[in-house]
Amino acid sequence: MVERSINPQRVNFLAMPIADDILDQFAAALGPKGFTRDAETIAPWLSDWRGIYHGRCAAMLSPKNTAEVSAVVKIAVQHGVGLVPQGGNTSMVGGATPSADGDSLIVSLRRMNQIRVFDADGGSVIAEAGVILETLHNAANGAQMRFPLTLGAKGSATIGGLISTNAGGTQVLRFGTMRKLVLGIEAVLPDGSIYDGLAALKKDNRGYDLTQLIAGAEGTLGIITAANLRLMPAIADHAAAWIGVESPQVALKLLRFFEARSANAIESFEIVPADSLALVLQHISGTRAPLGGNWPWQVLAEYVETAEGRVADEALVALVNNAHAMGLIGDAVIAKNEGEIGAFWRLRDSISEAERASGPAMQHDISVPVEAMPDFMIDAAAAVEATFSGVVASAFGHLGDGNVHFHVRAPQGVDGATWRAGEGKAASRMVYDLVSAAKGSLSAEHGIGQMKRVELLRQSDPARIRALRAIKSALDPQGIMNPGKLVPLASDVDDA
Ligand SMILES: Cc1cc2nc3c(=O)[nH]c(=O)nc-3n(C[C@H](O)[C@H](O)[C@H](O)COP(=O)(O)OP(=O)(O)OC[C@H]3O[C@@H](n4cnc5c(N)ncnc54)[C@H](O)[C@@H]3O)c2cc1C
């Protein structure tokens, strides 16, 4: 065994090649299907989805069951080898990318892709960590049920990754983030022991909630091998409206109006500023504005019925008419069919792509308390634009969750890399400072990973950082689980 001091804030303490005899132990535990040193096979998994981070790895481990994950962790802890749990590798913050030092091994959960138990009557499913979200959607739909969390990466993102990042998406307004849909988990802890918390207990007061501690931990406290997840009744009907409003303040009032009159049937409520819509219309082929007139802010609202025989269109038309009569809506159009609902969502989902086509931008996935968000959107954008000449600051997204994508677009004609490293970085810091001042979060959905670790340190009060480090140190004293992610390192202090 390699002697390691207890050091969760380690600095490259594994920066050494992993010896062949140690790799042989992993190979023996996993067999040929579960172990590879083939560079071509490993290569696609060494860079993050955005292509920002690039790692190195002597081998990729692909256990087929929980016992094999446990065996892998026991070998790793014995020799001080870092392990990077990986699902679909869709992390937006470099969370599943190993370091460039080659001191860690990827543990891919993709072979663990079985649905162990499907309990339609009880409204739950036990799925292994490597089940892809879309596969779970299809399994639920096939049984007239629904797993409501969805996001753009549903064809790749896995249950283990979604739990580890506490993913959000477009249905959070009604169902909450991934944590709310998790009834229990099975995980291999950093010493190789297996925590079986799969039983769905409605009441359980045995102290610390280990399931919820490991959820959102980004693979730093263990490897999730399976989860017991909540299912919902299938949708009977749905409808969508595209609505013009005067301001984010009015949009939030509209949301509250809808909620008070629709018994929790409003499932999505996305806000889109005029400049973002204009970029979509300019850069994304086949798009058109749903409304005439120049509405400074527009809202995409989706209404869902689960009871058979109730018509969502009629209910949404009535809601929109009432809101119009109250002066909350300037203009609105209800989608006439699935094609139009899809066209509304395409406008919303294409904003980032349209922005990329228009030039460089700094992107921030932030949250503040919901009721404070409308003022924040206006005031923070004005402050950033006043400080950095020529930039455009613009926020869009999940207003009802208090979570928007706050993007700062570069002045026309600048060199992207130079701008990002200089003024763009300063603009980002300003955004995060404003978020902190509003008691918000610098990561509403995507997590911390390696991208935001230093900024987390800068923006957090010392009590939070001390607690994070203490938890990490207690459960993973050797720091083998996803090194360099989430928990700020001692060396980060100098960067802060
Ligand atoms: C196009 C696109 C759209 C997206 N939209 C959204 C969105 O709307 N909302 C949102 O919240 N996110 C979104 N994301 C981010 C991403 O989908 C989530 O982070 C997702 O939860 C990651 O799942 P994954 O299986 O790909 O995990 P990976 O990317 O492989 O890993 C993510 C993190 O979880 C850890 N991890 C993975 N599996 C396990 C496991 N079994 N046990 C322990 N730790 C594990 C990894 O170490 C890493 O830290 C989007 C990403 C893309 C590419």
The ligand as an SDF file (V2000), in Angstrom:
LIG
                    3D

 53 58  0  0  0  0  0  0  0  0999 V2000
  -27.0280   19.3620  -24.3480 C   0  0  0  0  0  0  0  0  0  0  0  0
  -27.0040   19.3510  -22.8410 C   0  0  0  0  0  0  0  0  0  0  0  0
  -28.0670   19.8790  -22.1450 C   0  0  0  0  0  0  0  0  0  0  0  0
  -28.0460   19.8640  -20.7460 C   0  0  0  0  0  0  0  0  0  0  0  0
  -29.1160   20.4010  -20.0780 N   0  0  0  0  0  0  0  0  0  0  0  0
  -29.1280   20.3840  -18.7380 C   0  0  0  0  0  0  0  0  0  0  0  0
  -30.2350   20.9260  -18.0210 C   0  0  0  0  0  0  0  0  0  0  0  0
  -31.1770   21.4450  -18.6030 O   0  0  0  0  0  0  0  0  0  0  0  0
  -30.2010   20.8520  -16.6770 N   0  0  0  0  0  0  0  0  0  0  0  0
  -29.1640   20.2720  -15.9940 C   0  0  0  0  0  0  0  0  0  0  0  0
  -29.1970   20.2330  -14.7750 O   0  0  0  0  0  0  0  0  0  0  0  0
  -28.0810   19.7740  -16.6460 N   0  0  0  0  0  0  0  0  0  0  0  0
  -28.0490   19.8160  -17.9950 C   0  0  0  0  0  0  0  0  0  0  0  0
  -26.9630   19.3040  -18.6660 N   0  0  0  0  0  0  0  0  0  0  0  0
  -25.8220   18.7360  -17.8940 C   0  0  0  0  0  0  0  0  0  0  0  0
  -25.8030   17.1870  -17.8030 C   0  0  0  0  0  0  0  0  0  0  0  0
  -26.7300   16.5740  -18.6080 O   0  0  0  0  0  0  0  0  0  0  0  0
  -25.9480   16.7340  -16.4140 C   0  0  0  0  0  0  0  0  0  0  0  0
  -24.8390   17.1560  -15.6880 O   0  0  0  0  0  0  0  0  0  0  0  0
  -26.0890   15.2030  -16.2680 C   0  0  0  0  0  0  0  0  0  0  0  0
  -26.6980   15.0090  -15.0370 O   0  0  0  0  0  0  0  0  0  0  0  0
  -24.8130   14.4050  -16.3140 C   0  0  0  0  0  0  0  0  0  0  0  0
  -25.1110   13.0090  -16.4960 O   0  0  0  0  0  0  0  0  0  0  0  0
  -23.9850   12.0510  -17.1070 P   0  0  0  0  0  0  0  0  0  0  0  0
  -24.4620   10.6430  -16.9870 O   0  0  0  0  0  0  0  0  0  0  0  0
  -23.6000   12.5050  -18.4520 O   0  0  0  0  0  0  0  0  0  0  0  0
  -22.8240   12.2860  -16.0580 O   0  0  0  0  0  0  0  0  0  0  0  0
  -21.2860   12.5930  -16.3420 P   0  0  0  0  0  0  0  0  0  0  0  0
  -21.1530   13.8050  -17.1760 O   0  0  0  0  0  0  0  0  0  0  0  0
  -20.6140   11.3780  -16.8020 O   0  0  0  0  0  0  0  0  0  0  0  0
  -20.8290   12.9300  -14.8510 O   0  0  0  0  0  0  0  0  0  0  0  0
  -21.2920   14.0740  -14.2000 C   0  0  0  0  0  0  0  0  0  0  0  0
  -20.7760   14.0650  -12.7560 C   0  0  0  0  0  0  0  0  0  0  0  0
  -21.3720   13.0110  -12.0330 O   0  0  0  0  0  0  0  0  0  0  0  0
  -20.3680   12.0720  -11.5960 C   0  0  0  0  0  0  0  0  0  0  0  0
  -20.9330   10.7420  -11.8070 N   0  0  0  0  0  0  0  0  0  0  0  0
  -21.3920   10.2010  -12.9550 C   0  0  0  0  0  0  0  0  0  0  0  0
  -21.8970    8.9900  -12.7180 N   0  0  0  0  0  0  0  0  0  0  0  0
  -21.7420    8.7450  -11.3950 C   0  0  0  0  0  0  0  0  0  0  0  0
  -22.0570    7.6650  -10.5420 C   0  0  0  0  0  0  0  0  0  0  0  0
  -22.6610    6.5730  -10.9870 N   0  0  0  0  0  0  0  0  0  0  0  0
  -21.7430    7.7660   -9.2420 N   0  0  0  0  0  0  0  0  0  0  0  0
  -21.1380    8.8710   -8.7470 C   0  0  0  0  0  0  0  0  0  0  0  0
  -20.8210    9.9200   -9.5100 N   0  0  0  0  0  0  0  0  0  0  0  0
  -21.1230    9.8650  -10.8210 C   0  0  0  0  0  0  0  0  0  0  0  0
  -19.1470   12.3670  -12.4240 C   0  0  0  0  0  0  0  0  0  0  0  0
  -17.9570   12.0130  -11.7490 O   0  0  0  0  0  0  0  0  0  0  0  0
  -19.2870   13.8550  -12.6410 C   0  0  0  0  0  0  0  0  0  0  0  0
  -18.8230   14.5600  -11.5250 O   0  0  0  0  0  0  0  0  0  0  0  0
  -26.9470   19.3160  -20.0500 C   0  0  0  0  0  0  0  0  0  0  0  0
  -25.8710   18.7920  -20.7690 C   0  0  0  0  0  0  0  0  0  0  0  0
  -25.8880   18.8050  -22.1440 C   0  0  0  0  0  0  0  0  0  0  0  0
  -24.7160   18.2220  -22.8700 C   0  0  0  0  0  0  0  0  0  0  0  0
  1  2  1  0
  2  3  1  0
  2 52  2  0
  3  4  2  0
  4  5  1  0
  4 50  1  0
  5  6  2  0
  6  7  1  0
  6 13  1  0
  7  8  2  0
  7  9  1  0
  9 10  1  0
 10 11  2  0
 10 12  1  0
 12 13  2  0
 13 14  1  0
 14 15  1  0
 14 50  1  0
 15 16  1  0
 16 17  1  0
 16 18  1  0
 18 19  1  0
 18 20  1  0
 20 21  1  0
 20 22  1  0
 22 23  1  0
 23 24  1  0
 24 25  2  0
 24 26  1  0
 24 27  1  0
 27 28  1  0
 28 29  2  0
 28 30  1  0
 28 31  1  0
 31 32  1  0
 32 33  1  0
 33 34  1  0
 33 48  1  0
 34 35  1  0
 35 36  1  0
 35 46  1  0
 36 37  1  0
 36 45  1  0
 37 38  2  0
 38 39  1  0
 39 40  1  0
 39 45  2  0
 40 41  1  0
 40 42  2  0
 42 43  1  0
 43 44  2  0
 44 45  1  0
 46 47  1  0
 46 48  1  0
 48 49  1  0
 50 51  2  0
 51 52  1  0
 52 53  1  0
M  END
$$$$
